Amino acid sequence: MERTLFSTPEVAGWLGVFHTTVRRWIEKGRIKGIRVGRNYKIPAEEVVRILDTHGIALPEVVKMHRSRSENKGTDLASYGANHGSILQKLLIVEEIENPAFVCRKTFILGANQAFADLVGHSQADLIGLNIAEVIDDASQEGLVDFTQRRTQQPEKEPADYITHLKKDRNGKKKIRITAGSLNNIKDVFLLVVSDA
């Protein structure tokens, strides 16, 4: 099976640095990475870019990704747009400052740290969670139905959905959700949360 993500210790080993250095580069934005719980994963195309930049020969597990990078450039957004990659969408959610998450129908595929902090869960715990467990009225008839209608007919729907977070340590907080579709991936949506 083709690997598309690599760990920080793997990349650090190829670069000859400590894994904490690679983590720091991700946190400073020098390297694109996806936060998975307490760890980071680095997309294969980004590994190719990093190793090429440093003049390091590609390991066998990474070589197949070089031709993709050469054909499509090293831009991750271009790679994701061409392949309809959910990975690229998860990278986008990490770059959003407001709380945001990506879901397929009623299940969360990934969330940024701001959303995890808002709902009182870790990012890893949110993956696979039903959105109705953290947001009121997130049933098929509520938020999910709104999101599907909003992305299919953007001109006919209100821009935002107003609801509440499930009762947490701060009580029921009223929020505004802005929904968007993700290129060519059916039933997968990007949702950005702000104060109502």
N, C-alpha and C positions, 0 to 999 in steps of 0.2 A: 504494500500500500504506500502511495506517495505521501511523504510528509510535507505539510505546509507550514508548520509552526516549530520553532526551536526554542529551547530553554536558554536562560541567561548563562548558566554554567557552560553549556555547549559553545555558545558564541564567544564567551570569555576565553575558553580553552583555545579556540581557533585564533583569537586575537593576541593571546599571551598576556591577558590581564586578569584581575580578580573579577568574579561575578558581580561583586558590589559596584565595580566601576561601570559595568554594562547597565546595571540597574540605575545608577546615577545618570548615565547618558540618556536613558529612556525618560527618566523623570524630568530632565532638563530639555527634552525635546530633540536631542541630537539623533536619536534612533527612534523609529516607530515601534511601539510595542503594545501588547494588549495585556491589561491587568487581569489576572485570573486568581482570585482570592488574594493571597499575600505575594504571589509570584507574578512574573511577567513572561509572556511568550512573544517571540519575534517572528513575523511572517517571513517565509522563505525568500521572497523577492527583496525584502529589506536586508536579509543576511547576505545575499549576493551583492547588493549595493555596498554594504559595509566592507566586506572582504575585498571587493574590487578596489574600493577607495584606498584601502590599506595595502594593496598589492599582494594579497595573500591568495595562494592557490585554493580553489574551492574543493572542499571534501566531496567524496562521491555522493553522499546523501543530498548535496545541495546543487551539484552540477546540472541536473535536469532543468533547474529553474533559470539558468543563465540565458538560454535561448528565448524564454518568455520575456525576460527583462530586456534583451536586445530588441525583440520584436515590438514590444509595447512601451519601452522606456522603463525607468525605474520608479515611476510615479505610482504609488499604491492606489490612488483614486482611479487612475486610468485602468489599472489591472482589475480592480473590483468592478468598475463600470462595464468592462468588456466581458467579464465572467459572471456578473450578477452575484458576486461573492458576499455571503453574510459576514465573513471575516472583515471585509472592507467596511461594512456597515457598523460592526462593533468597534472598529477603529474610529469611525466618525463619532460615535456616542462618547468615546473617551475624550474627544477634543472639545465637546460642548461644555461651556461653563455652567449653565443651568442644569438642574437635575434632569436626566434624560435616560430613556431606556428603549430597547428594541424588543418587539414582541411578535410572535406568530400566533394569530388568533388570540387566545386567552393566556398564552404562556410567555413568560419573559425569557428572552434568549441572552440578554446581556444588559448591563446598566453601568452608568458611570458612578464614580465614588460619591458625587453630590446627591444622586438619587438614593444610593444605599444609605447615606447618612440621614437623608430626609425621612426615610421609612423605617430606619432603625434595624437594618439587616446588613450583612456583609455582601459584597458583590457576588461572591461565590454562592451564598445561600439564595440569592435572588434568581439565579439561573434555574429555569424549569418551574419556578413558582407561578401559580395562577395569579394573574393581576388582581383578581377579586379579593385576594388575601391581603392586599396592601392599599387598594383603592375602592371606595364605595361605588356602587352602581357600575362596576366594570364587567357586568354580565354580557352575554351575547346581545341582549336588547339595549344595553347601555353604551359604554365606551367603545366596545368592539364594533358594534353596529354603526355608531357615529364615525369611527375611524374608517371603516370600509366605505361608507357613503361619501365621506369627506374626500377621500383620495380618488374615488371613481368620478365624482362630480364636484370638483372644488368650487365652482362658481355658484352652486345651488345650496351649499351648506354654510352654516356659521363657521367662522374661522377657528373658534375654540370651544372646548367642552369644559364646563364648570362642574366640579364634584368635590368630594372630601376624601382625605386620607382616612384609612381606618383609624379608629381611636388608638392613639399611642401615648407616649409620655407627655405630650403637649396638648392632649385633647384632640377633638376633630378639627383638623386644619383644612380650610377651604383652599382649593387649588384650581388653576387653569391649565388645561392640557392642549397643546397644539400638536396636531397629527400630520404626518407626511408618509407617503409611500416610498418604498425602496425599489429602485429600478428593476423591473422585470422579475421581481420575486413575489409571487402571489401570497397574499395573506401575511406579509411581513411588513411591520410599520415602525417608524421612528416616532416616539412621543417625547415631547419636551414639556417640562412642568415649570410653572411659575406661580407666584402668589395671585390669588383671584382678587 
